[in-house]
Amino acid sequence: MKNQANQPYENKLIHEKSPYLLQHAHNPVDWYPWGEEAFEKAKREDKPVLVSIGYSTCHWCHVMERESFEDEETAKLLNDRFVAIKVDREERPDIDSIYMKVCQGLTGQGGWPLNVFLTSDQKPFYAGTYFPKESRYNIPGFKDAIMQLYQQYKENPDRITGIGEKITASLQERMNAEGGELTEEPLHKAFEQMQNSFDTIFGGFGQSPKFPSPHMLMYLLRYYRQYDNDLALTMVTRTLDAMAKGGIYDHVGYGFARYAVDQEWLVPHFEKMLYDNAMLALTYTEAYQVTGEEHYKKVACDVLEYVTRDMTSEQGGFYSAEDADSEGEEGKFYVWTESEVHDILGDKLGSLYCKAYDITSKGNFEGKNIPNLIQTDLSKVAKSFSMTEKDVNKQLEEARKKLYEVREKRIHPYKDDKILTSWNMLMIAAFAKAGRVFAEHTYTQTAEESFRFIEENLVIDGRLMARYRDGEVKFKAYHDDYAYGLWALNELYEATFKSEYLVKAKKLSDEMHDLFWDDSAGGFYLYGHDADELIARPKDVHDGALPSGNSVAVLQLLRLSKLTGEAKYDLWANKMFTAFSGDVSSYSSGHAYFLMSKLYTLSSLKEVVIVGGNGDTSKEKIEEFLQQNFFPELTVISTEDPTLLKEAAPFAAEFEKTDTTTIYVCENFSCSLPETNVEKVIKELDN
């Protein structure tokens, strides 16, 4: 895009590091990053402000950019009447959280791109998501919105100011809901709501579009364990099986797409997000623990292979996302024609692959094919080709590798290579958990290396930061960064039994409390008291695509309290139960991760302390048993020398050092007599 002097357009985003902002740096729109300069200009020139929020792999953000932000006529309309600000929601979740609530309140829905119109003091008076350039089908066009809103701003300034004040007051009021006692009832309400929206044919919740919702599945696994409810487990297994067979899963290169646009998980919205793959790796790992089914282990390991291969920087940080589009076309990188498959694999192997993975001349997606196993019965495929199932699987894996090699030569979708602390912490938790459950040291090593990357690159003057890219560290970390960090550290400890991770978890929790805690009502604010103040201070508890920071914090604080013996973490968690009980009770299934904490408190909580020499086979046996099985109600401490736990877990430092593996099981603030019969302890815990 060039201007009249035939020079490329360049706006103030050119100096940013965010991939999303840089995508807009050559628009003819005179974009500003969020900051004082933009709002001062709005005040000085008496203009309203457009804040447009999105992220680099957002398909409809790209569409709106092509239609409106790259269009010179539309850009001129906008530049003449508004000060335009671009925000990367992944870098500024605080801004996104506030204005998404505004949009949902005004329109009943939200999403990205998110376009909010503000006064120069940041107060919103209108909001929407995607605007087509021209008005159509009762959807206001962007050009018309610009003209009409500006006219209202100039002709009725008092009305616009009044709307802004009213919306802001309502926003602040909603963020200060009253609490009370959190009872057991929401646990059952959440299950019933999930049951009512469960798709009994294809798994998942709702019809279409269909999202994986891994935190809901994690909740159901714990609900199944607590109440012995087989339907809860069936909902999990049917969903995980269906997703792994569907086109939402990349059967050639692994990893899950963001969501499916249809009911049966066939057609994905092709972008891949780091956080989805972290949460799904965790969920498939837990499903393996509960069921012992090997195919869940395989999916989890394949997801981690994808992340290791395609989403990991040389220094050990994890990249954020891969786009849905390549060469301007959604999904082009991932789809195949029948003739392509035969050309690559030959007739015999090609026919087998096409039969198994639903590859036809007609296609299942815009004339081409998304490989999937939705309708496939491999035993029937094997029979039709006069093969054993084992041989079919072997040949299909050979075919996959050949297709992958060819696909690698295609033009890849855009990769957002910024490194976000919060999403990295989730992936560290996933690698650490998989490392201990599958006894795979390389996963644990990856988790440790990635955590070191965060420590070495994303801490400035002792303050955790939110984003790293191209050598630049920016934005003070948000509460989610700390809460997910605590999750990562708890998982790292249980995977390695290195007391340093407990010490770091305590330090991180104390910093989190100092920076984000609401002293009056309890719970954690999204941004710290040392950050720039916005029109409201969100305190999110509702789960979206990811569990909220408060949901994660309450469970991980409870775990940390048990691991360290520190009562204050338990007190903070209980204060959060009170603070958020109203929200959680009113829409229980929307707070599934938070309710995992309530389930945790209702379980027969035990701390298991193992003392013994390194290399002792008895010690290794009970460690392996506890690490690999699904015991969400247990916390496990293992050490050669209890005195080494003096800083991390003072209560455990009092136990005697012994040459023989000795186990203490603690419950309700008292510990059993020391036990050296490992088999007996395993039997008791298994029951």
C-alpha positions in Angstrom: 0.0 0.0 0.0 1.5 3.4 -1.1 0.5 7.0 -0.6 0.2 9.7 -3.3 4.0 10.2 -3.2 4.3 6.5 -4.1 5.9 5.8 -0.8 4.8 2.9 1.5 2.5 4.1 4.3 4.0 3.9 7.7 2.3 4.7 11.0 3.4 4.7 14.7 3.1 1.0 15.0 6.3 0.6 13.0 8.3 0.9 16.2 6.5 -1.9 18.0 7.5 -5.6 18.4 4.1 -7.1 18.5 3.5 -9.2 15.4 -0.1 -8.0 15.3 0.7 -4.4 15.6 3.4 -4.7 12.9 0.9 -6.3 10.6 -0.9 -2.9 10.7 2.2 -0.7 10.6 1.8 0.0 6.8 -2.0 0.6 6.8 -3.0 4.1 5.6 -4.8 4.4 9.0 -2.8 6.6 11.3 -2.6 4.0 14.0 -1.1 4.7 17.5 -0.2 2.1 20.1 -2.1 2.4 23.4 -0.6 5.2 25.4 -0.7 8.8 26.5 0.4 10.2 23.2 -2.8 9.0 21.5 -5.2 10.2 24.2 -3.4 13.5 24.5 -3.9 14.0 20.7 -7.6 13.1 21.1 -8.0 15.8 23.8 -6.0 18.4 21.9 -8.0 17.9 18.7 -11.3 17.1 20.4 -11.7 13.8 18.7 -13.2 10.5 19.8 -11.0 7.4 19.9 -11.3 4.1 18.1 -9.6 1.2 20.0 -9.3 -1.8 17.7 -8.3 -5.0 19.5 -7.2 -8.3 17.9 -4.3 -10.7 17.6 -2.0 -11.8 14.8 -3.6 -15.1 13.9 -7.2 -13.9 14.0 -8.9 -14.6 10.7 -11.6 -11.9 10.9 -9.1 -9.4 12.0 -7.3 -10.0 8.7 -10.6 -9.7 6.8 -11.4 -6.3 8.4 -7.9 -5.1 7.8 -8.1 -6.0 4.0 -11.6 -4.5 3.7 -11.3 -1.3 5.8 -7.9 -0.6 7.3 -6.0 -1.0 4.0 -8.6 0.9 2.1 -7.5 4.5 1.5 -11.0 6.0 1.4 -12.0 4.4 4.7 -8.7 5.2 6.3 -9.2 8.9 5.4 -12.7 8.9 6.9 -11.2 7.4 10.1 -8.1 9.6 10.3 -10.1 12.8 9.8 -12.6 12.0 12.6 -10.9 9.7 15.1 -7.7 8.9 16.8 -7.1 5.3 16.0 -5.4 2.9 18.5 -4.4 -0.7 17.8 -4.1 -3.2 20.7 -2.7 -6.7 20.7 -5.0 -8.5 23.1 -2.4 -11.1 23.9 0.0 -8.4 25.1 -2.7 -6.3 26.8 -5.3 -8.7 28.3 -6.1 -5.9 30.8 -7.4 -3.6 28.1 -9.1 -6.4 26.3 -10.8 -7.7 29.4 -12.4 -4.3 30.2 -13.6 -3.5 26.7 -14.8 -7.0 25.9 -17.1 -6.8 28.9 -18.3 -3.5 27.5 -19.0 -5.1 24.1 -20.8 -8.1 25.7 -22.9 -5.8 27.8 -23.9 -3.6 24.9 -24.4 -6.2 22.2 -24.8 -9.5 24.0 -21.8 -11.0 22.3 -18.0 -10.6 22.0 -15.1 -11.7 19.9 -12.3 -10.4 17.8 -11.7 -8.0 16.1 -13.1 -6.0 19.0 -13.8 -2.3 18.0 -14.6 0.1 20.8 -15.3 3.8 20.5 -14.2 5.9 23.4 -14.0 9.5 24.6 -10.5 10.9 25.2 -10.7 9.8 28.9 -11.0 6.2 27.8 -14.8 5.9 28.5 -16.7 3.7 25.9 -19.8 4.9 24.2 -20.2 2.2 21.4 -18.7 -1.2 20.7 -18.9 -4.0 18.2 -16.8 -6.8 16.8 -16.3 -7.3 13.0 -17.7 -4.4 10.8 -18.0 -5.0 7.1 -16.8 -1.9 5.1 -20.3 -1.2 3.8 -23.6 -1.8 5.6 -25.3 -5.0 4.7 -27.9 -7.5 6.1 -28.7 -5.2 9.0 -25.0 -5.2 10.0 -23.7 -1.6 10.2 -20.8 -0.9 7.9 -17.6 0.5 9.3 -17.8 3.6 7.1 -21.3 4.4 8.3 -20.3 3.8 11.9 -17.4 6.2 11.6 -19.6 9.0 10.1 -22.6 8.5 12.4 -20.7 8.1 15.6 -18.5 11.2 14.8 -21.6 13.2 14.0 -23.2 12.2 17.4 -20.0 13.0 19.2 -19.9 16.5 17.7 -23.6 17.3 17.8 -24.5 15.7 21.1 -21.4 15.8 23.2 -23.3 15.7 26.5 -25.2 12.6 25.4 -22.0 10.8 24.4 -20.3 11.8 27.7 -23.4 10.6 29.6 -23.3 7.2 27.8 -19.6 6.8 28.6 -20.2 7.6 32.3 -23.1 5.2 32.6 -21.3 2.3 30.9 -18.2 2.9 33.0 -20.2 3.0 36.3 -22.0 -0.2 35.3 -18.7 -1.9 34.5 -17.2 -1.0 37.8 -20.4 -2.1 39.7 -20.3 -5.5 37.9 -16.7 -6.0 39.0 -17.6 -5.7 42.6 -20.2 -8.4 43.0 -21.1 -9.6 46.6 -19.9 -13.0 47.7 -20.9 -15.5 50.4 -20.5 -19.2 51.2 -19.6 -21.5 48.4 -21.6 -24.7 48.9 -21.5 -28.1 47.2 -24.6 -27.3 45.1 -22.7 -25.5 42.2 -20.7 -28.7 41.7 -23.8 -30.6 40.7 -25.3 -27.7 38.9 -22.1 -27.5 36.7 -22.4 -31.2 35.9 -26.1 -30.9 35.0 -25.4 -27.9 32.8 -22.6 -29.8 31.0 -24.8 -32.8 30.7 -27.7 -30.7 29.2 -25.4 -29.2 26.5 -23.4 -32.4 25.9 -23.5 -33.7 22.3 -24.1 -37.4 22.8 -23.3 -38.3 19.2 -20.1 -36.3 18.6 -19.0 -35.3 22.0 -18.2 -31.8 23.2 -20.7 -29.2 24.3 -23.2 -27.3 22.2 -23.6 -27.7 18.4 -21.4 -25.4 16.3 -19.0 -23.8 16.4 -17.5 -26.3 18.8 -14.7 -25.6 21.2 -12.5 -28.2 23.0 -13.2 -26.6 26.5 -10.4 -28.8 28.1 -10.9 -27.2 31.6 -14.5 -28.6 31.6 -13.2 -32.0 30.8 -10.6 -31.8 33.6 -13.5 -30.8 35.9 -15.5 -33.9 34.8 -12.6 -36.2 35.5 -12.5 -35.0 39.1 -16.3 -35.0 39.4 -16.2 -38.7 38.3 -13.5 -39.5 40.9 -15.3 -37.7 43.7 -18.9 -38.9 43.0 -18.1 -42.1 41.1 -20.3 -40.8 38.3 -19.7 -42.9 35.1 -21.5 -40.4 32.9 -19.0 -37.7 33.7 -16.2 -40.0 32.5 -18.2 -41.0 29.4 -18.6 -37.3 28.5 -14.8 -36.9 28.7 -13.8 -40.0 26.7 -16.4 -39.4 24.0 -15.2 -35.8 23.5 -11.5 -36.7 23.5 -12.0 -39.6 21.1 -14.1 -37.5 18.8 -11.6 -34.6 18.7 -8.7 -36.9 18.1 -10.5 -38.4 15.1 -11.7 -35.1 13.8 -10.2 -32.6 11.4 -9.7 -30.2 14.4 -6.7 -32.5 15.0 -3.8 -32.2 12.5 -3.3 -35.9 11.5 -0.2 -35.1 9.4 1.8 -32.7 11.7 -0.1 -33.0 15.0 -1.5 -30.3 17.3 -5.1 -29.1 17.6 -6.7 -26.2 15.9 -8.6 -23.5 17.8 -12.1 -24.9 17.3 -14.3 -26.7 14.8 -16.9 -24.8 12.7 -19.2 -27.8 12.6 -20.8 -30.2 15.0 -18.7 -33.3 14.3 -15.3 -31.7 14.6 -14.5 -32.1 10.9 -13.7 -28.6 9.7 -11.4 -26.6 11.9 -10.8 -22.9 12.1 -7.2 -23.7 11.2 -5.2 -21.5 13.5 -3.3 -23.3 16.2 -2.8 -21.6 19.6 -0.2 -22.6 22.2 -2.6 -22.4 25.1 -5.1 -24.8 23.5 -2.4 -27.3 22.9 -1.1 -27.0 26.4 -4.5 -27.5 28.0 -5.3 -30.4 25.7 -2.0 -32.1 26.4 -2.8 -31.8 30.1 -6.3 -33.2 29.5 -5.2 -36.2 27.4 -2.5 -36.9 29.9 -5.1 -37.0 32.8 -7.4 -39.1 30.7 -4.6 -41.6 30.3 -4.1 -41.6 34.0 -7.8 -42.3 34.7 -8.4 -44.9 31.9 -5.0 -46.4 31.1 -5.9 -46.1 27.4 -2.8 -45.8 25.3 -4.3 -43.7 22.6 -4.7 -40.8 25.0 -1.0 -41.0 25.8 -0.2 -41.0 22.1 -2.3 -37.9 21.4 -0.7 -36.1 24.4 2.8 -37.1 23.2 2.1 -36.1 19.6 0.9 -32.7 20.7 4.1 -32.2 22.7 6.1 -33.3 19.6 4.4 -30.7 17.5 5.2 -28.0 20.2 8.8 -29.1 20.5 9.3 -29.2 16.7 7.4 -26.2 15.5 6.6 -23.9 18.5 9.9 -23.8 20.5 12.6 -21.1 20.2 16.3 -22.0 20.3 16.5 -20.5 23.8 13.6 -22.7 25.1 10.6 -20.3 25.1 7.4 -21.3 23.3 5.9 -19.3 20.4 2.3 -18.1 20.6 0.4 -19.3 17.6 0.2 -20.3 13.9 -2.3 -18.6 11.5 -5.2 -20.2 9.8 -4.3 -18.6 6.5 -1.5 -19.2 4.1 -1.2 -17.5 0.7 -4.3 -15.5 1.6 -6.4 -18.7 1.9 -7.7 -20.3 5.0 -6.5 -23.9 5.5 -4.6 -24.1 2.3 -1.5 -25.5 4.0 -3.5 -28.4 5.6 -5.8 -29.7 2.9 -5.2 -32.3 0.1 -6.7 -33.5 -3.2 -7.1 -37.2 -3.8 -4.7 -37.1 -6.8 -2.0 -35.3 -4.6 -2.1 -38.1 -2.1 -1.8 -40.8 -4.8 1.1 -39.0 -6.5 3.0 -38.8 -3.2 2.2 -42.3 -1.8 1.6 -44.3 -4.9 -1.5 -46.3 -5.7 -1.4 -49.0 -3.1 -0.4 -46.9 0.0 -2.4 -43.9 -1.4 -5.6 -46.0 -1.6 -5.1 -47.2 2.0 -4.5 -43.7 3.3 -7.5 -42.3 1.3 -9.8 -45.0 2.6 -8.7 -44.5 6.2 -8.6 -40.7 6.2 -11.7 -39.8 4.2 -9.8 -38.5 1.1 -12.1 -38.5 -1.9 -12.3 -36.9 -5.4 -15.2 -34.9 -4.2 -13.5 -33.7 -1.1 -14.9 -32.8 2.4 -13.9 -29.1 2.5 -14.4 -26.8 -0.5 -13.4 -29.5 -3.0 -10.4 -30.6 -1.1 -9.9 -32.9 1.9 -9.2 -32.5 5.6 -7.7 -35.8 6.8 -9.9 -37.3 9.5 -10.9 -40.6 11.1 -14.5 -39.6 12.1 -16.3 -42.5 10.2 -13.3 -44.8 10.1 -13.3 -48.3 11.5 -9.7 -49.5 11.2 -10.6 -53.1 11.7 -12.9 -52.9 8.6 -10.2 -51.0 6.6 -7.7 -53.8 7.5 -10.2 -56.5 6.4 -10.9 -54.8 3.1 -7.2 -54.6 2.3 -6.5 -58.2 3.7 -4.2 -56.8 6.3 -3.8 -56.9 10.1 -4.7 -53.8 12.0 -1.1 -53.6 13.3 0.2 -53.5 9.7 -2.4 -50.9 8.7 -1.3 -48.6 11.5 2.3 -49.2 10.5 1.7 -48.3 6.9 -0.5 -45.3 7.8 2.4 -43.9 9.9 4.7 -44.4 6.9 2.2 -42.5 4.7 1.9 -39.7 7.3 5.6 -39.1 7.3 5.7 -38.9 3.5 2.8 -36.4 3.4 4.4 -34.4 6.2 7.7 -34.1 4.2 5.8 -32.8 1.2 3.7 -30.5 3.3 6.8 -28.9 4.8 7.7 -27.6 1.4 4.5 -25.7 1.1 4.3 -22.0 2.1 3.7 -22.2 5.9 1.0 -20.2 7.7 2.3 -17.1 9.6 3.8 -18.0 13.0 3.4 -15.5 15.8 6.8 -15.9 17.5 6.3 -13.7 20.5 6.8 -15.5 23.8 4.1 -14.9 26.4 4.8 -15.7 30.0 1.3 -17.0 30.8 1.0 -19.4 27.9 4.5 -20.6 28.4 3.7 -21.4 32.0 0.8 -23.5 30.8 3.0 -25.4 28.4 5.6 -25.9 31.1 2.9 -27.4 33.3 1.9 -29.7 30.4 5.4 -30.9 29.7 6.1 -31.4 33.5 2.9 -33.4 34.0 3.5 -35.5 30.9 7.1 -36.0 32.1 6.1 -37.5 35.4 3.0 -39.5 34.2 4.8 -41.1 31.2 8.2 -41.3 32.9 9.7 -39.4 30.0 12.7 -37.4 31.2 13.0 -35.4 28.0 9.6 -33.8 28.7 10.6 -32.8 32.3 13.9 -31.4 30.9 12.0 -29.3 28.4 9.8 -27.9 31.2 12.8 -27.1 33.3 14.6 -25.4 30.4 11.6 -23.3 29.5 11.1 -22.2 33.0 14.8 -21.2 33.1 14.2 -19.2 30.0 11.4 -17.3 31.7 13.6 -16.6 34.8 16.5 -15.4 32.7 14.6 -13.3 30.2 11.3 -12.2 31.6 12.2 -10.8 35.0 13.3 -7.1 35.2 14.4 -5.7 38.6 12.7 -8.7 40.3 9.4 -8.0 38.5 8.0 -10.7 36.3 7.2 -9.4 32.8 4.5 -10.5 30.3 6.1 -10.6 26.8 9.4 -11.3 25.1 10.1 -10.9 21.4 13.1 -10.2 19.3 15.2 -9.4 22.4 12.6 -7.0 23.8 10.9 -7.6 27.1 7.7 -5.5 27.7 4.6 -5.1 29.9 4.5 -5.9 33.6 3.1 -9.4 34.1 -0.6 -9.8 34.8 -2.2 -12.0 37.4 -2.7 -14.8 34.9 1.1 -14.9 34.4 1.6 -15.4 38.1 -1.3 -17.9 38.6 -0.2 -20.1 35.6 3.4 -19.7 36.9 2.3 -21.2 40.2 0.7 -24.1 38.4 3.9 -24.7 36.4 6.0 -24.6 39.6 3.7 -27.1 41.4 3.9 -29.4 38.4 7.7 -29.0 38.2 8.1 -29.9 41.8 5.9 -33.1 41.6 7.8 -34.1 38.4 11.3 -33.6 39.9 10.9 -33.4 43.7 13.5 -30.6 43.6 12.7 -28.4 46.7 13.9 -25.3 44.8 10.6 -25.3 42.9 8.6 -25.1 46.1 10.7 -22.2 47.3 10.1 -20.4 44.0 6.4 -21.2 44.2 6.2 -19.6 47.7 8.0 -16.5 46.5 5.9 -16.2 43.4 2.7 -16.6 45.5 3.8 -13.9 47.9 4.6 -11.5 45.1 1.2 -12.3 43.5 -0.5 -11.5 46.7 1.4 -8.2 47.1 0.7 -7.0 43.6 -2.8 -8.2 42.8 -4.8 -9.0 46.0 -8.0 -7.2 46.8 -7.6 -6.5 50.5 -11.3 -5.6 51.0 -13.2 -8.4 49.2 -10.5 -11.0 48.4 -9.5 -12.4 45.0 -6.9 -11.1 42.6 -7.1 -8.1 40.2 -6.0 -8.7 36.6 -3.3 -6.0 36.7 -1.0 -5.0 39.5 -1.1 -1.9 41.7 2.2 -0.9 40.1 0.7 -0.8 36.5 -1.0 2.0 34.6 -4.5 2.6 35.9 -7.4 2.0 33.4 -11.1 2.9 33.8 -11.7 -0.3 35.8 -9.7 -2.9 37.5 -11.0 -6.3 36.4 -11.1 -9.3 38.7 -11.9 -12.1 36.4 -13.1 -15.5 37.6 -15.2 -16.7 34.6 -13.4 -19.3 32.4 -13.1 -18.3 28.7 -10.9 -20.1 26.2 -8.6 -20.5 29.2 -9.4 -20.8 32.9 -9.2 -17.5 34.6 -6.3 -16.5 36.7 -8.4 -16.5 39.9 -9.6 -20.0 39.1 -6.1 -21.3 38.6 -4.8 -19.4 41.6 -7.3 -20.8 44.1 -6.5 -24.5 43.2 -2.8 -24.0 43.0 -2.7 -22.1 46.4 -4.5 -25.0 48.0 -2.0 -27.4 46.5 0.9 -25.2 47.6 -0.5 -25.0 51.2 -0.5 -28.8 51.4 3.0 -29.1 49.8 4.6 -26.6 52.1 2.5 -26.6 55.3 1.9 -22.9 55.0 -1.6 -22.1 56.3 -1.7 -18.6 54.7 -2.2 -20.0 51.2 -5.1 -22.0 52.4 -6.6 -18.8 54.0 -6.3 -16.8 50.8 -8.0 -19.6 48.9 -10.9 -19.7 51.3 -11.3 -16.0 51.1 -11.6 -16.4 47.3 -14.4 -19.0 47.8 -16.3 -16.3 49.6 -15.4 -13.5 47.2 -16.5 -15.4 44.1 -19.4 -17.6 45.4 -22.1 -15.4 43.8 -20.5 -15.6 40.3 -19.7 -19.3 40.5 -23.2 -20.2 41.8 -25.0 -18.1 39.2 -23.3 -19.8 36.2 -21.6 -22.9 37.5 -20.4 -24.6 34.3 -18.7 -21.3 33.3 -16.5 -21.7 36.3 -15.4 -25.3 35.9 -11.8 -24.8 36.8 -12.7 -22.8 39.9 -15.0 -25.6 41.0 -12.1 -28.0 40.8 -10.9 -26.3 43.9 -14.1 -27.0 45.7 -13.9 -30.6 44.7 -10.3 -30.6 46.0 -11.4 -29.5 49.4 -14.1 -32.2 49.6 -11.7 -35.0 48.7 -9.9 -37.1 51.3 -6.8 -34.8 51.1 -3.5 -36.4 52.1 0.1 -35.4 52.0 2.5 -38.3 51.4 6.1 -37.7 52.5 8.7 -40.2 51.2 12.1 -40.3 52.9 14.8 -42.5 51.5 18.1 -42.9 49.7 18.3 -42.0 46.0 18.5 -45.1 43.8 16.5 -47.1 46.4 14.2 -49.3 44.3 11.4 -49.1 46.9 11.5 -45.3 46.8 11.4 -45.3 43.0 8.5 -47.7 43.1 6.2 -45.6 45.3 7.3 -42.4 43.5 6.4 -43.9 40.2 3.0 -45.2 41.5 2.1 -41.8 42.9 3.4 -39.8 39.9 1.8 -41.9 37.2 -1.7 -42.5 38.7 -4.6 -40.0 39.0 -4.6 -38.8 42.6 -5.6 -35.1 42.4 -6.3 -35.2 46.2 -2.8 -36.2 47.1 0.3 -34.0 47.4 3.6 -35.8 47.4 6.9 -34.8 48.9 10.0 -37.0 48.3 13.5 -36.4 49.6 16.7 -38.1 50.5 17.3 -35.7 53.4 14.4 -34.0 55.2 16.6 -31.2 56.4 16.9 -30.0 52.8 13.2 -29.1 53.0 13.7 -26.6 55.8 13.0 -23.6 53.6 10.5 -25.3 51.2 8.3 -27.3 53.6 9.3 -26.9 57.2 6.8 -29.4 58.5 8.5 -32.2 56.4 12.0 -31.1 57.5 11.2 -32.6 61.0 11.1 -36.2 59.7 14.1 -38.4 60.4 16.6 -39.2 57.7 16.7 -43.0 57.1 18.6 -45.5 55.0 15.4 -47.5 54.4 12.6 -45.9 52.4 10.1 -44.6 54.9 6.6 -43.2 54.1 4.5 -40.9 56.2 0.9 -40.3 55.2 -0.5 -37.1 56.7 -4.2 -36.2 56.9 -6.2 -33.6 58.9 -3.0 -32.0 60.3 -1.6 -35.3 61.7 0.8 -37.9 60.2 0.7 -41.6 60.4 3.4 -43.7 62.0 6.4 -44.2 59.7 5.9 -47.1 57.3 8.6 -49.0 55.5 6.4 -51.5 53.7 6.0 -49.8 50.3 3.5 -52.4 49.0 1.2 -51.9 52.0 1.2 -48.1 51.5 0.5 -48.5 47.7 -2.4 -50.8 48.5 -3.9 -48.5 51.1 -3.6 -45.4 48.8 -5.0 -47.3 45.8 -8.1 -48.1 47.8 
